[in-house]
Amino acid sequence: MVTAPPIVLPIGHYLGAVHPGDGRPPSYHVVRAGWEPYRLADETELDVWGIAHGLPDELTLRGAWTRAAVLAAAAQAGHADVEPVLDSLLDRGLAVEVRPGTEQAREFARHHRIQPLLLGLGRAPGEELDGIGVPGLVLALRATPRVLEVWEWAHLWPDLWSACEGLAEAARDTGRTEPSDADPDQVLTFVLGAVQTLIAHGAAYLDHRPRPEARS
């Protein structure tokens, strides 16, 4: 059976550059994942991590953001031979490759959660979709109802798998019995695509599942 290639998802929340002062370039950049700050040593690492978020126009054309898509976009941005950089991000847990519809996808979902960014803009007159962005400043995207549902509700569960189970249960409770709505594994496949869309538009980020013992 031929399966789709794994998709690439970035992990963590960008906290900004650390400058040495005197107008010099940044010493490094900081990404927080869980309780840990991680350093991105240079602009190439930052750019590849950023490209791993997906480019909205390219996502529309490709339908999924894969290793090949990341490397092609990096090359187009002037970064050649960055596969070792991407592999380093994967090794450090700042990016993941997830193959939807597999046990590996479920395992990923059990250990990560989505965190929403930006604000809901509602539905403008004449529009059929709800907006997400910054009121009066930025419209990041117009989300379909199911993508908006992921953005609105999935962060209320401790991890993505729990969110998929909860969303599937809510669908069954409201009479939606199609497997794509009511089966947690199929919901997860949809959620992974929704997460990729939200991340590419800056409307969410992925984080580690909380581990309270990590602070003790």
Residue pairs with C-beta under 8 A, 6 or more apart in sequence:
3 99
3 101
3 102
4 64
4 99
4 100
4 101
5 64
5 66
5 67
5 68
5 99
6 66
6 67
6 97
6 98
6 99
7 64
7 65
7 66
7 97
7 98
7 99
7 100
7 192
7 193
7 196
8 52
8 65
8 66
8 67
8 69
8 70
8 86
8 95
8 96
8 97
9 52
9 65
9 95
9 96
9 97
9 98
9 192
9 195
9 196
9 199
9 206
10 49
10 50
10 52
10 53
10 89
10 94
10 95
10 199
10 205
10 206
11 33
11 93
11 94
11 95
11 96
11 112
11 206
11 207
11 208
12 31
12 32
12 33
12 38
12 94
12 205
12 206
12 207
13 31
13 32
13 33
13 115
13 205
13 207
14 29
14 30
14 31
15 30
15 31
15 32
15 37
16 29
16 30
17 26
17 28
17 29
17 30
18 26
18 27
18 28
18 29
18 30
19 25
19 26
19 27
20 26
20 27
28 39
28 40
28 41
28 42
29 39
29 40
29 45
29 46
30 37
30 38
30 39
30 40
31 37
31 38
31 40
31 49
31 94
32 38
33 93
33 94
33 207
33 208
34 207
34 208
34 210
34 211
34 214
35 211
35 214
35 215
38 92
38 94
40 46
40 49
40 94
44 79
44 82
44 85
45 85
45 88
45 89
47 74
47 77
47 79
48 70
48 74
48 79
48 82
48 85
48 86
48 89
49 89
49 94
49 95
51 70
51 73
51 74
51 77
52 65
52 70
52 86
52 89
52 95
53 199
53 200
53 202
54 65
54 69
54 196
54 197
54 199
54 200
55 73
55 200
56 141
56 200
56 201
58 65
58 69
58 73
59 65
59 196
59 197
59 200
62 69
64 193
64 196
65 196
65 200
67 86
67 97
70 86
71 82
71 83
71 86
74 82
74 86
75 82
79 85
86 95
89 95
90 96
90 97
93 208
96 108
96 112
98 104
98 105
98 108
98 192
99 105
100 188
100 189
100 192
100 193
101 185
101 189
105 188
105 189
105 192
106 161
106 185
106 188
108 160
109 159
109 160
109 161
109 164
109 188
109 191
109 192
110 159
110 160
110 161
110 209
111 159
111 208
111 209
112 159
112 160
112 206
112 207
112 208
112 209
113 154
113 155
113 157
113 158
113 159
113 160
113 163
113 206
113 207
113 208
113 209
113 210
114 150
114 151
114 154
114 155
114 160
114 163
114 195
114 198
114 204
114 205
114 206
114 207
115 155
115 204
115 205
115 206
115 207
116 151
116 152
116 155
116 198
116 203
116 204
117 202
117 203
117 204
117 205
118 132
118 133
118 134
118 138
118 140
118 202
118 203
119 132
119 133
119 134
119 135
120 130
120 131
120 132
120 152
121 130
121 131
121 132
121 133
121 135
121 139
122 130
122 131
123 129
123 130
123 131
124 131
127 142
129 142
129 143
129 144
129 145
129 148
130 142
130 143
130 145
130 148
131 139
131 140
131 141
131 142
131 143
132 139
132 140
132 141
132 142
132 143
132 148
132 151
132 198
132 201
132 203
133 139
133 140
133 141
133 203
134 140
140 201
140 202
140 203
141 197
141 198
141 201
141 203
143 151
143 197
143 198
143 203
146 190
146 194
147 194
147 197
147 198
149 167
150 163
150 167
150 191
150 194
150 195
150 198
151 194
151 198
151 203
151 204
153 163
153 166
153 167
154 160
154 163
154 167
154 191
155 163
156 163
157 163
157 166
158 209
158 210
159 209
160 188
160 191
160 195
161 184
161 188
163 191
164 184
164 185
164 187
164 188
164 191
165 184
167 187
167 191
168 181
168 182
168 183
168 184
168 187
171 177
171 181
171 182
171 187
172 182
176 182
179 186
180 186
180 187
180 190
181 187
195 204
195 206
198 204
199 205
199 206
